[in-house]
Amino acid sequence: MRTRNYVCVCGYEEHWDIHGARNILAKELYGKMCHIPEETKRKYLWIA
């Protein structure tokens, strides 16, 4: 089954959209893709 999570062989796992947004932010801030520490916990809101 296909999920919307990016999974690396090293064990890192993240939602595709968040992973992509972090890559874009890192590229803009640092000129390269690198680790950006997570400052807050994510909350997913489900519409009933």
C-alpha positions as CSV (number, residue, x, y, z in Angstrom):
1,M,0.0,0.0,0.0
2,R,1.3,3.4,-0.9
3,T,1.4,6.1,1.7
4,R,2.2,9.8,1.7
5,N,5.3,9.3,3.8
6,Y,8.9,9.6,2.7
7,V,11.0,6.8,4.1
8,C,14.8,6.8,3.9
9,V,16.9,3.6,4.2
10,C,18.5,5.2,7.3
11,G,15.1,5.1,9.1
12,Y,14.1,8.7,8.7
13,E,10.4,9.0,8.0
14,E,8.3,12.1,7.3
15,H,5.1,13.2,5.5
16,W,6.0,14.0,1.8
17,D,4.7,17.6,2.0
18,I,6.6,18.4,5.2
19,H,9.8,16.7,3.9
20,G,9.5,18.7,0.6
21,A,8.9,22.0,2.5
22,R,11.9,21.4,4.7
23,N,14.1,20.8,1.6
24,I,12.9,24.1,0.0
25,L,13.4,26.0,3.3
26,A,16.9,24.6,3.8
27,K,17.9,25.3,0.2
28,E,16.8,29.0,0.6
29,L,18.3,29.5,4.1
30,Y,21.6,27.6,3.7
31,G,22.0,27.2,-0.1
32,K,22.0,23.4,0.3
33,M,19.7,20.7,1.7
34,C,20.5,19.9,5.3
35,H,18.8,19.0,8.5
36,I,16.4,21.5,10.0
37,P,15.5,20.7,13.6
38,E,11.8,20.3,14.4
39,E,10.7,23.0,16.9
40,T,7.0,22.0,17.4
41,K,4.9,19.0,17.3
42,R,2.7,18.5,14.2
43,K,-1.1,18.2,14.6
44,Y,-3.2,16.9,11.8
45,L,-6.8,18.1,11.8
46,W,-9.3,15.8,10.3
47,I,-12.5,17.3,8.8
48,A,-15.5,15.3,9.9
